[in-house]
Amino acid sequence: MIRKICQRNEDFYKKIGVDFLKGKEVIDVNASKKSVIFKDGSSIQFDSLLIASGAAPRKLNSSGAQLSNIFTLREPSDSVNIDNALKNAKHAVIVGSSFIGMEVAACLKKNKNIEKVTVVGMEKVPFERVFGNEVGKIFQDWFTENGVEFKLGTGVKEFQGKNKVEKVVLENGEVLNADVVVVGAGVIPRTSFLKNSLPLRRDGGVSADEYLRVADGVYAAGDIVYYPYRGDDIRVEHWAVAQQQGRIAAHNMLGLRVPYLTLPFFWSNAFGSGFKYVGHATSFDDVIIDGDTKKKQFLAYYVKNGEVKAILGMGKNLVPSMELLRLKKLPPIDELKSGKADLESILKSIH
């Protein structure tokens, strides 16, 4: 069953004095002349501009990728199309072992029509790049216990079928039956319309300062924007971050000077449980596990150059460590490794 997503209609925007330009496609932004150019040849001037164009799901170039019943998941209509395809499906293949792929796999396991759900991933374990081997293996075991199968360390060579997908041929030579395929292979920033006006990063992202400003009077928020975070330059693909950035950008567009300092935060749920993640670790050289991984009650601290960059919590209260990370008051690494750090007491002593 697909839930409808309720969005504000045009009447809402009229009541608050916002002009809603429907059906207008932006093809360029002239930052120096402060104008936005539309596909129909018209343009609009601005004093301040927010670019929040989001990202598009990455599609596979494998042979047969044009067959029907091969989906990406980004828009509400994608959910409806996947749901319709599942009505006559028994075998589902998920390409991608990170957030979208794993969440879709957990969801499809609840569908009574589906006999087999298989996740295909290039990583050795799910979430390996984000969470590391040890934590990734915990998630793999968790999903395996709930009936999800994995084909890891390999990719898709080709899709086979007459009109709709029937088989997925892997690079390691294995062949999987597939009535439905969902590709969760990451996203690409939707910024091609900016290529003549703003410098783009290698992946298509745009660089902003701590005020989310990319040029004079021009701001960015969401999946497209790189911003400074504790000595790193990061881009975070999560709706909660986009929502927070939109608020901060709005303040700055109104002439205030409010830096974006909020810790990145996201969560995911599956099979009646879930995890939360705060901070951001583009890379790490150590992972400190505090708790019982078998019972899925632990905190994982991601350390780079002796500093905790991010924390993952599963079945254990994340709030004290999250607040101490925000305040930069976490105990020394050795104390965290010992498992004897009383984070709640440390937090109480601060407040």
C-alpha positions in Angstrom: 0.0 0.0 0.0 1.4 3.4 -1.0 0.7 6.4 1.2 -0.1 9.6 -0.5 2.3 12.5 0.0 0.4 15.6 0.9 2.0 18.8 -0.5 0.9 22.4 -0.1 -1.2 23.6 -3.1 -1.0 26.9 -5.0 -3.7 28.5 -2.8 -1.4 28.1 0.2 1.3 30.1 -1.5 -1.1 32.8 -2.7 -2.3 33.3 0.9 1.3 34.0 2.1 2.2 36.1 -0.8 4.4 33.7 -2.8 4.3 33.6 -6.6 4.3 30.0 -7.7 5.6 29.6 -11.2 4.3 26.3 -12.4 5.7 24.5 -15.4 8.8 26.6 -15.7 12.1 24.9 -16.4 15.3 26.7 -15.5 18.1 26.4 -18.1 20.6 28.9 -16.7 21.4 31.2 -13.8 23.3 34.4 -14.4 24.8 35.1 -11.0 26.5 38.4 -12.1 23.3 39.9 -13.6 21.1 38.2 -10.9 18.7 36.6 -13.3 17.2 33.2 -13.8 16.6 32.1 -17.4 13.7 29.8 -18.3 13.4 27.3 -21.2 10.6 29.3 -22.8 13.0 32.3 -23.2 11.6 34.3 -20.3 13.6 35.3 -17.2 13.2 36.7 -13.7 15.4 39.0 -11.7 16.4 38.3 -8.1 18.1 40.0 -5.2 18.6 36.6 -3.4 18.3 33.2 -5.0 18.1 29.7 -3.4 19.1 26.7 -5.5 17.6 23.5 -4.1 17.3 21.4 -7.2 18.0 18.1 -5.5 19.4 15.0 -7.2 18.5 12.4 -9.8 18.9 8.7 -9.2 21.9 7.2 -10.9 20.9 4.7 -13.6 22.8 1.7 -14.8 24.3 1.5 -18.3 24.2 -2.3 -18.4 22.8 -4.0 -21.4 19.1 -4.5 -21.1 18.6 -1.6 -18.6 15.8 -0.3 -20.8 13.6 -3.4 -20.1 10.4 -2.7 -18.1 10.1 -3.5 -14.4 13.5 -2.0 -13.7 13.0 1.0 -11.4 14.7 3.7 -9.5 13.1 5.2 -6.5 12.9 9.0 -6.2 9.4 10.3 -7.0 6.0 9.3 -5.5 5.2 7.9 -8.9 8.1 5.5 -8.7 6.6 4.0 -5.6 3.3 3.5 -7.3 5.0 1.9 -10.3 7.0 -0.5 -8.2 3.9 -1.4 -6.1 2.0 -2.2 -9.3 4.8 -4.4 -10.7 4.9 -6.4 -7.4 1.4 -7.7 -7.9 2.6 -10.3 -10.3 6.2 -10.8 -9.0 7.9 -13.5 -7.1 11.6 -12.6 -7.4 12.9 -9.1 -6.6 16.5 -8.0 -7.1 17.8 -4.9 -5.4 21.0 -3.3 -7.0 22.8 -1.4 -4.3 23.6 -2.2 -0.7 23.4 1.2 0.9 20.4 3.1 2.3 17.9 3.0 -0.6 18.7 -0.6 -1.5 18.6 -1.9 2.0 15.4 0.0 2.9 13.7 -1.3 -0.3 14.8 -4.8 0.5 13.3 -4.7 4.0 10.1 -3.3 2.6 9.8 -5.9 -0.1 10.3 -8.8 2.4 6.9 -7.7 3.9 5.2 -8.3 0.5 3.4 -11.7 0.6 3.7 -12.1 -3.2 7.5 -12.0 -3.1 9.3 -15.3 -2.5 12.8 -14.1 -2.8 14.6 -10.7 -2.3 18.2 -10.5 -3.3 20.5 -7.5 -2.8 23.4 -7.1 -5.2 26.3 -4.8 -4.1 29.8 -4.0 -5.0 30.8 -3.7 -1.4 32.1 -6.7 0.7 29.3 -6.0 3.2 26.3 -3.6 3.1 27.1 0.0 4.1 30.8 -0.8 4.0 31.9 2.7 2.7 29.8 4.5 5.3 29.9 2.3 8.3 32.9 0.0 7.8 33.2 -3.8 7.7 32.3 -4.7 11.3 29.1 -2.7 11.5 28.2 -3.5 7.9 28.4 -7.2 8.8 26.0 -6.6 11.7 23.5 -5.2 9.2 24.1 -8.1 6.7 23.4 -10.7 9.4 20.3 -8.8 10.6 18.9 -8.7 7.1 19.9 -12.3 6.4 18.0 -13.4 9.6 15.0 -11.8 8.1 15.2 -13.6 4.8 17.1 -11.2 2.5 19.8 -12.8 0.4 23.0 -11.1 -0.6 25.3 -11.2 -3.7 28.2 -8.9 -2.7 31.5 -7.9 -4.2 30.0 -8.0 -7.7 27.9 -5.8 -10.0 25.4 -6.2 -12.8 26.7 -7.3 -16.2 23.4 -7.3 -18.0 19.6 -7.6 -17.7 17.9 -10.2 -19.8 14.3 -10.5 -20.9 12.0 -10.1 -23.9 10.0 -7.0 -23.0 10.4 -6.9 -19.2 13.3 -8.1 -17.1 13.5 -11.8 -16.4 17.1 -12.4 -15.4 20.0 -10.4 -13.9 23.4 -11.6 -15.0 26.1 -10.6 -12.5 29.8 -9.8 -13.2 30.8 -12.9 -11.3 28.8 -15.1 -13.7 25.8 -15.8 -11.5 22.3 -15.5 -13.0 19.4 -14.4 -10.8 15.7 -14.7 -11.6 14.0 -11.3 -11.5 10.5 -10.1 -12.0 11.2 -6.7 -10.5 14.5 -4.8 -10.1 15.0 -1.7 -8.0 18.3 0.2 -8.6 19.6 2.1 -5.6 23.1 3.1 -7.0 23.3 6.6 -5.6 22.3 10.0 -7.0 23.7 12.7 -9.2 23.2 16.4 -8.3 20.7 18.1 -10.6 23.0 21.0 -11.5 23.7 20.7 -15.3 21.7 23.9 -15.9 24.4 25.7 -13.8 27.4 24.6 -15.8 27.7 28.0 -17.6 27.2 30.1 -14.5 28.7 28.5 -11.4 31.8 26.3 -10.9 30.7 22.6 -10.4 32.5 20.0 -8.4 33.5 16.7 -10.1 30.3 15.0 -9.1 28.1 18.0 -10.0 27.9 19.5 -6.6 28.3 23.2 -5.8 30.6 24.7 -3.1 29.2 27.0 -0.5 30.6 28.8 2.5 29.4 28.4 6.1 26.4 30.6 5.2 25.4 28.3 2.3 26.3 31.1 -0.1 27.8 30.0 -3.4 28.0 33.5 -5.0 26.9 37.0 -4.2 23.1 36.7 -3.5 23.1 33.0 -4.5 22.6 30.2 -1.9 22.2 26.5 -2.1 20.7 23.8 0.0 20.1 20.0 0.0 21.7 17.3 -2.1 23.6 19.6 -4.4 25.7 21.6 -1.8 29.1 21.1 -0.4 29.6 23.0 2.8 32.3 23.3 5.5 31.9 20.9 8.5 34.6 20.7 11.2 37.5 20.9 8.9 36.0 18.9 6.1 34.1 19.8 3.0 31.0 17.6 2.8 27.8 17.0 0.8 25.0 15.2 2.6 22.1 13.4 0.8 19.4 13.4 3.4 16.1 15.3 3.5 16.5 16.4 7.2 19.7 18.1 6.3 18.1 19.8 3.3 15.3 21.0 5.5 17.6 22.5 8.0 19.8 24.1 5.3 16.7 25.7 3.7 15.9 27.4 7.0 19.4 28.7 7.5 19.7 29.9 3.8 16.4 31.7 4.2 17.8 33.7 7.2 20.8 34.7 5.2 18.8 35.6 2.2 17.0 38.1 4.4 20.2 39.8 5.4 21.2 37.9 8.5 24.5 36.1 9.0 23.6 32.7 10.4 26.2 30.0 9.8 25.1 26.4 9.2 26.5 24.5 12.1 23.9 21.8 12.7 25.3 18.2 13.0 24.1 16.0 10.2 21.6 13.5 11.4 19.6 10.7 9.8 18.0 7.4 10.7 16.7 4.2 9.0 14.3 1.5 10.1 13.8 -2.1 9.1 12.1 -5.2 10.5 10.7 -3.4 13.5 14.0 -1.9 14.5 16.4 0.8 13.3 19.5 2.9 13.8 20.4 6.6 14.1 23.6 8.3 12.8 24.9 11.7 13.8 27.9 13.6 12.4 29.7 12.8 9.2 32.8 10.7 8.5 33.9 10.9 4.9 36.6 8.4 5.9 37.8 7.0 9.2 40.8 5.1 10.6 39.1 3.5 13.6 35.7 2.4 14.7 35.1 2.0 18.5 32.2 -0.3 19.4 30.5 0.2 22.7 27.8 -2.3 23.6 26.5 -5.7 22.5 26.5 -6.1 18.8 24.8 -9.5 18.9 21.8 -8.0 20.7 22.0 -5.0 18.4 22.4 -2.6 21.3 25.6 -0.6 20.7 27.1 2.7 19.8 29.8 2.9 17.1 32.2 5.9 17.2 33.9 6.8 13.9 37.4 8.2 14.5 39.7 10.1 12.1 43.1 11.4 13.3 42.1 10.9 16.9 38.8 12.8 16.7 35.3 11.3 16.7 33.6 12.4 13.5 30.4 10.5 13.6 28.4 8.1 15.8 26.0 5.4 15.0 23.5 4.1 17.6 21.4 1.0 17.4 19.2 -0.1 20.3 21.1 2.2 22.7 20.5 5.8 23.7 22.4 8.1 21.3 21.3 11.4 22.8 24.2 11.9 25.4 26.9 11.1 22.9 25.2 13.2 20.2 25.0 16.2 22.4 28.7 15.8 23.5 29.7 15.5 19.9 27.9 18.7 19.2 29.6 20.5 22.1 33.0 18.9 21.2 33.1 17.5 24.8 33.3 13.8 24.2 35.8 12.0 26.5 39.3 11.0 25.1 39.5 8.1 22.6 41.1 5.8 25.1 38.3 6.3 27.6 35.7 5.5 24.9 37.6 2.4 24.0 37.6 1.2 27.6 33.8 1.2 27.6 33.8 3.0 31.0 32.9 6.5 29.9 29.8 7.7 31.7 28.5 10.0 29.0 25.3 11.0 30.9 27.3 12.2 33.9 29.7 14.1 31.7 26.7 15.8 30.0 25.1 16.7 33.3 28.3 18.2 34.6 28.4 20.5 31.6 24.8 21.7 31.9 
